[in-house]
Amino acid sequence: MRVELAYGQTGLTVELPDATDLVAARFVPGLPDEAAALRAALHQPPGAAPLAAKVKP
């Protein structure tokens, strides 16, 4: 089977055996403000104590 891969600007066509199982990723949009989400997760991690409480100088 011929498969088109997203690669570079023009893509890449590869030939794979017909018995090959293909797994396709699904698109997940990024966060609107990644920096703010990171700061929030470091300050109040889900299911854990804040990073500042675990790390001491």
Secondary structure, DSSP 4 states (H G I P E B T S, - for coil): -EEEE--TTT-EEEE--TTPPP------PPPS-HHHHHHHHHHS-TTS--HHHH---
